[in-house]
Amino acid sequence: MARNSGLIVWSSVACLLLSLVLIIVNLETETDLEAEAVFRGDSGSLNVSGGHTVYISDEYECFAAAVTIANETEDFFKPGCDEIYDQPGWLVIGTFHPMRESLLSVNSTHEILIIDDASYITSAGYLGCGLCCLGLIGLVGGLITRSTSRKKVSTQQTENPYQSTQQPVQQQAYGRYAPVESQYKEDFMQQEQNSTEAEETSSPWD
């Protein structure tokens, strides 16, 4: 049991390390924004839900465009620069996150691109996330199994604490009474010898 749990733990650690490598590869992979864009232009509408990022051409500054992305009651656009997600030719100028699918009206003073945030996750990213979850589950399960097996061994040793000391006690007891037993044997043999000598002395044929 302990050996199997150790194998599970080390396999889980390997999965976590591999998932980390795959996630880094995903982050380093550039996204083709123009191919992945769900919207391109300065006005129009789109029906979306979830997280989206808005880009503007790097010919302009980050806050050069005035953008609104709204339904009939609320403007969802939140302006903000993010150099981490900037791509060649395009700068991040903000995000929006409608909680449920909504028909949104888009207006901007300059051409913009709108990208679904799920587009940033490549096949390597999905595989890395899957291995990360598998590694965490295996690591927790392996550690629990190992801890349980150690407790079981400790309990078995506690239930029979005299098992390892019975033989020394027996040997000690035998050693204590061995001289007495030897003395009895010597006395008995001496008595038999005396009886034999007495019989030979009293023989009527002498």
N, C-alpha and C positions, 0 to 999 in steps of 0.2 A: 504493500500500500504506500509506504513512504517513498519507495523508488518510483512508483507511477506518479505520485504527486510532484516529485522533483522534476520528472520529465515534462509534466504539464506546465510547471512554473517556467522552466527554461524555454519551452516552445512558445509560451505566451510572451515572454520577454523578446524573443526573436520576432514575433508578429508585431509587437509595438515598435521595435526599431525599424522594421521594414515599412510599417505604415508611416512613420516619421519621414523616411526618405521619400516615399511616394507623395506625401503632402507637400514637401519642399519642392519636389519636381513640378507639382501642380501650380504652386505659387510662382515659380520661375517661368512657367509657360505663358507666353503672350496670347491674349485673346484677339481674334480678328473682329474688332468692334463693328466694322461696317457690315460684315456678314451676319453677325449675331444681333444686330439692332432690331428691336421691335417697333421702333419709330425713328424716322429721320426727316427733319424739316424744321420750320419755324411756327407752324400752326397745323392743327388737325385734331383728331380724336383717336383714342385707343381704349380697348376693353381689357383690363389686366387686374391682377391681384398679386400681393406679395412684394418683396423688396426689388427695387429697380434703381439703377444709377444713371445719372444724366451727364453727358459729355458735351464739350464745346471744342471747336478747332483751336489748336495751340497758337493760331494767329492772334488770338485775343487773350486778355487776362481772365483769370478765374471768375471774377465777378462782373465781367463786361456785359453779360446778358441779363435781361430782366425776364424771368421765367415764371409762368403759372401753370400748374397741372392740377386741375380741380374738377369736382363734380358740381352739382347745382348748389351745394351748401358749404363745401369745404375745399380749401387749397392744401393739397398734400405735399407740395414741393418744399424741401428743406435745403436751402443753399449751404454750401460748405466745400472747401477744397480738400483734396486727399491725394497727396503725391504718391502714395503707395500704389494706388490703382490707376495712375496716369499711364497712358499708352502712347507709343510714338504717333504724333500728329493730333492727339486728343488729350484734353484735360478734364478731370472730374470737377463739376461745378455744383453738385448736390445730389440728393436722393429723395425718393418718396416710397411709402410703404402702405398702400391701401390694404386693410385687413381682409376684405372680401372683394370679389370681382365687381368692378365698377366701370362704368363708361365715363372716361375722363376727357376733358377738353384741354388741349395743349396749346400754349401761346408763348412765343419767345421773340426777342428782338434780334437774335442771330440763329443760324441753323444749329440744331442740337441732335445728338444721338441719345436714345434711351435703350439701356441694356438690362435684360433680366439678370438678376444676380446669380441665378442658377447656371448661367452661361460660363461663369468663371471656373466651375468645377469640371475638370476633364475626367476621362476614364481613370487616370492615375489617382486623381483626387477621390473619386468614389471608391476605388479599390483600397486606398489608404484609410479612408474612414471605416470601411468594413473590417479591415484587419485590425484597426485600433480598437473597435468594439469587441471583436473576437478575442484579442489579446487581453483586454481588461477583464472580460468574463473569465477567461482561462486562468489568469493570474490570481484573481480573487478565489475561484474555486480550488485551485491548487494549494494556495496558502491555507484555506480552511481545512482541506483534506489532510494536509501535512500536520497541522495543529491537532486535529482530531486523533490521528494515528499516534502521535506522541503522548497525548493524554491517556489513550487506551493502554499503551505499554506501561506507563507510570502507574496506572490503576492496578494492573495485573501484578506488578512487583510489590505494591502496597498490600494486596490481599493475602500474600503468602510470604511474610517477611522471614520465617524460620526455615524456609526450604534450603537456603544455602548454608545454614549453620547446623543442620541435624548431624551430618557426618562428622564434623570436628568434635561435637559433643559426645557422640558414641565412642570415637577414638579416645577421647580424654577419659571417659568413664572406664573403658577397658584397660587403659594404661594405669589407672588408679588401683584397680583390683587385681591386676596381673600378678604382683608379688605374692599376694595372699594365696592365690590359686596355685602358684608354683610351690609355695611352702607346704601346702596340703599334700601335693603329689610326692614331695621328698619324704615327708613323715610316713605316708602310706607305704612307700617302697622300702623304707628302713624297717618298718614293722614286719613286712613280708620276709625280708632277709633274716631278721632275728628269729622268726618262727621256723624258717627252714633250717637254720643252724641248730636250734633246740631239738628239732626232730632227728637230725643226724646224730647228735650227741646221745640221745636216749634210745638209739636203735638196739634191740636185743641180740643182734648178730655180731656186735663188736666183741 
